[in-house]
Amino acid sequence: MWSRFKKAILTNRYISCIALSIRKNIKNVKLYLSTNKKLHRNKTTAPVIFYLGIPAHANLGDLAQGVCIRRWLKKNYDGTQVIEIETNALVNTHFSVLNKMKRIYKSADIIVFQSGYTTTDLGGYADIMHKAVMQAFPNAKMLMLPQTVFFKTEERKIETSACYNKMNNMLFLARDKVSYDIALSMFPDISVKLYPDIVTTLIGNRAYDYTRDGILFCCRDDGEKFYSDSEVDALIQRCSELCKVEKTDTTKKGKVADIVRNAEEYIDREIDKYARYKAIITDRYHGTILSLVASTPVIIIKTNDHKVTTGAQWFRGIYDDYVYVADSLDEAYELVKEVFAKSLSHKLKPFFETEYYDKLPALFKASSER
């Protein structure tokens, strides 16, 4: 009975649109109610940190950023109340909590934005959320954690530029040189710094003694991929003649709510998996970083934008024996053989936490007190 009813809904375009609209509104109401409960101050006078745009999907890279951001906030602002809000609780909804946030906000509070590929017009609502919050709190102390920056349309680029440049106490972090140069040109009136992705703070803090064997391909399946499935499969076939080969992705299948709720467990499991291989081949930026967390050499293949290959520049002179950028799949194959010929300790020293993120609170304070 239910299956026939469900089939009737899905095959009728008009009814299907209505059903999807009702489903979205129910979901938005639930998100509004759950977020609204969190929007209160534990102490009437103490500052609050609003952590906005928290990851709510099954991409382990974004979730790892969330884990590291929470860890960083705990380390540097211990005892400060943190209120976490999803993007869709602020925009892309008829039930925004933005007005409630405005009512409880105080001038000493801090607004921290989720890191990632979110200063862009390529999809999603993060850029729209950033601008809505900035317009509501023009004098707030704002920290935009490392961003990849790219705009396809000049109109959106100009709109974003105009909004950001009105901020009086904002520090914007760009996570690669290309994004940094774009941000400098777009945001001349705010403080812009070049900063590594926060997940790099995990590198050098774990040790694995597994007997390493094989190659793991960590490859995306979205519009950012440069090589076709058949091209990647051909490389996998060539590599399988050298050793065992497996394939994975940092976007996981399964119940999203479960993955988000148990993010640390999923991330730890992913890193542990990477630590069992002699090499990783990836077109994922966080596939690169998590490989280094596992102290596993990584060969980076191209995507359709600059994010992954330019992000690799962070590791030059620090982890040279562990990071390689391939200009072609043929070169990736040759680099695999080069990696296999090396004798490596599989022990990396920590660098990015001490050299960057332990210094970020002072940098942010200076930028927000200009």
N, C-alpha and C positions, 0 to 999 in steps of 0.2 A: 504493500500500500504506500509506504513512505517513499520507496524507490521510484514508483510510478509518478508520484506527486513531484518529487525532486526532478525527474526527467522532464516533466511537463513544464516546470519552471525554467529549466535550462534551455529548452528548445524554443520557448516563446520569448522573443527579444524584448518585448515591452514588459512582460512580467519579470523577466530576469533583471532588467534595469531597476525596477522597483524593489525587488528582493535585495539586490546588491546595495542599493541606497539605504534601505532599512538596516541591513547588516552593518554597514559602515557607521550609521548614526548610533546604533546600539553599542558598537565598539568604542566610539568617541565619547559617549556618555559614561561608559565604564572607566575610560582613561581619565576623563574629567573628574569624576567622583574620587578615584583613587589618588590622583595628584592633588586635588583640593584638600584632602585630608593631611597631606604632607606640608601644606603651605601655612605653617604657623611657627612662631618663634618660641624656642625653648626658654630663652632668657630675653627680657624686654629691652635690655641695653646692649648686650654683646652683639658684635657684628655677625652676619650670616654670609655663607658662601652659597650662591646659586650656581649649581653645575648644570648647564643647559645643553640639550641635544644628546643626552645619554644614548648609547647604542641600544637599539631594541630589535635587532635582527640577527640572523645566524651567521654573520661574517666574523670569524675568529680574530681577524686583524683589528677590526673596530672594537670588538669586545676586549681584546688585549689592551687597547688604548684605554678603555674604561677602567679596567683593573689597575693599570699603571697610574692613571690620573687619581683614582681614589687612594692608592698607596702614597702618591706624592702629596696629596692634600693632607692625609693623616700624618705624614712625616713632618711637614712644614707648617701645618696649621692645626696641630693636635688640640682638641678641646673646642674647636670652632664648629658650630652647627653647619652641616652641609645639606642643602635641599636639592634633590635631583629632579629634573623635569625633562620629559621627552619632547622632541621637536613637535610631534603631532598633538601635544597638549597645549601648545602655544599658537600654532597656525595649522592650516589645512583642516579646519574643524569649525563647526558652529558653536562649539563649547570651549572656547579658549579660557585658560586660567591666567592670561596676561593681566587682566584687571585686578584679580586677587593678588597677584604678585606685586603690582603697583601699590596696593593698599598696605602691604606689610613691609615693603622695602624701606630701608633707612640709608642715609648718605654714607655711612661707614661700611656698608655691605660690599661684597665683591661678586662680580659675575664672571664665571669661567665657562668658555665655550668648548665643546668637544672638538678634538683634533680630527683631521682627515681630509678627504677630497670634498670639502663642503663650501669652499669659496668659489662657486662655479654656477653656471646655468645649464649644466648638462643633464640635470634631473634631480628629483627629490625636492624637499622644501627647506633645507638647512639655510641656504642663502636668504630666503624670504624670512625665515625665523630670525636670523641675525639682525636683519634690518628692522623688523618689527620691534625687537627688544631695544635696539639702539635708539630708535625714535621715541620709545617710551622712557628710556633712562639715559639721556644725553650726557649727564655728568657723572655717571657711575664709573667705578673702577672696574675696567674690563680687561680680561686676559683671553686672547684668542690663541689657543694652543695650536701647534704647528699644522699649517694648511698647505695643501696643493692648490694652486690658483690657476684657473683657466676659464675664460669666457668666450663663447662662440659668437654671441651677438653683441654688437657695440652698444646697443641700447641698455642692455642689462649691466654691462660693464660700467657705463657712465652712471647709471642709477646707483650701483653698489659703491662706486667711488665717491659720489656726492654724499651718501649716507655716512660712510665710515669717516670721512674727513671732518665731519661735524662733532666727532667724539672728542671730549676734552681730556679723558684719562684712560686711554686705551693703549695696550701693548699688543701688536700683531706679530705672530711668529710664522715665518714661512719655512717649510720643511725641505726645500731643495733650492738650488741656485736659480733655476728658471722662474719658479714661483716668487722667489725673493726679488728678482728684477722686475717682474710684473707688479708685485705689491708696492715696490718703491715708486713706480710710475703712477700707480692708481691711488696710493694713499700718502701723498707728500706731507700731509698735516698731522699724521699720527706717528707714533714710534713703531718702526718695523725692524725686526731682527731675523737673521738666518739661524734656524734652530733645528736640531734633529728630532725625528719622531720619538715620542716618549717611550715607546716599547723598547727602544735601544737601551733603556736603563736596566733591562733584564740581562743584557749581554755580559758574560763574565761572572755571573752570580750563581751559576749552577755547574755541577761536574757530573759527567756520565762516563762510566767505564765499560760500556758495552763493546762487544766485538762487532765492528762495523762492517757491513756488507751491502752491496747493491746501490742502486740509484733510485731516488724518489722524485717523480715529476709532480710539482705542485702548480697546476695550470688553471687559469681562469676560464670561465665559459660565459662571457658577456661581451658587450660592445667594445670593451677596451683591448681585447686580444688582437694581436697583429697577425699571428700565423693561424692558418686553418687547422681544423681537427686532423685532416689527412696529413698535413705537413708535420704536425707534432707526432702523430701516430707513426709516421715513417722514421722519425728520430728515435722514438721509443723502440721500434723494431731493430734499429741499428745498435742501440745501446744494450738491448737484450742479448746480443751476441757476445757482449763483454761480461755480463753478470745479470743477476736478477733485477727486475725493474717493476716498480709499482707506481700508481698514479693517484693523486688526491687533489683536494682544493681546500682553501681556507674557509670557503662558504660551505657550511655543513647542512646535510639533509636531516630532517627530523622535526620534532615539535619545537618551534621557535621559542616559545615561553620557557621550555625546559632548558634549552641551550643558553638563553640569556640568564636565567636564574642560576645556572650552574657553570657560569662562564669560566671561572678559574679551573675547575675540574677538566673541562673540555680543552682549555689552553695547555694545561700541564700534560694532558694525554697527547696532544699534538706535538709538543716539544719533545716529549719522551720518544715518540715515534720517529721524529727527525734524527734523534741522536743514535739511531741504530743503522744509519746509512753512511756510506763513504762519500756520497755527494748528493746534492739536491739541484735539480734544474727547475727554475720557476720564472713566471712572468708576474708574480705577485710581490708587492713591496713588503708586505708583512710575512710572506713566505721567505723572503730574503732575511729579514730580521730574526724571525723565529729559528731559521737555520743557524744563525750565528749564536743565538741563545743556546742552541743544542751543540755548539762548537763543531758544526758540520760545514764543510766547504760548499759554497753555493755558486751556481752558474746562472746568470741572469739573462733571459732572452727578452726581446723587444715587445713592447705593447704599442698601442696607437697614440700614446701621448708620452710626455717626458717623465712621468712620475717615478717609474721603477728604475730606469737607467740613470737618470740624474741623481736619484736618491742614493745610488750606490757610491757616489762621490764622497759621501761621509766616511766611508771605510778605508779610503786610500791612505796609506802610510800608517794605518792602525792594525788592520786585519788583512794585509795584502795576500797572504797564502790561502785565504778563506773566501775571497770575493772576486768573481770574474764576470765581465760583461761580454756577451757574445754578439757580434754584429750579424751573425747568420746562424742557422741551425747546424750547418756544416762545422762552423767554428765551435759551437757548443759541444759537438761530438769530440773534436780534437782537444778541447779543454778538459773534458771528462778524463781522457787518457792522460793528460798532463797532471791532473789532480791525483789520479790513481798511482802515478809514479812517485809521488812525494811521500815522505815520512813525516807525519804530523802528530803533534802531541794531543790535539783535540782539547786543548785547554786555553781559553782566551782570557785576557785580563779585562776587568771592568774599566770603562773609560767615560761613557756618556753621562752616567749618573753623577759622578764627582765633578766632571769638567763642565757640565751644562746644568743639569736639573737641580743640583744642590745650590747652584748660584742663581737660579731663576727667581726665587722670592725677592732677593735684593734688587735684581734687575726690574722686576715688575713694580716694586715699591717706588723705585726711582722714576719709572716711566709714568706712574699714576700720580706723582706729586710734582709734575713739571710746572 
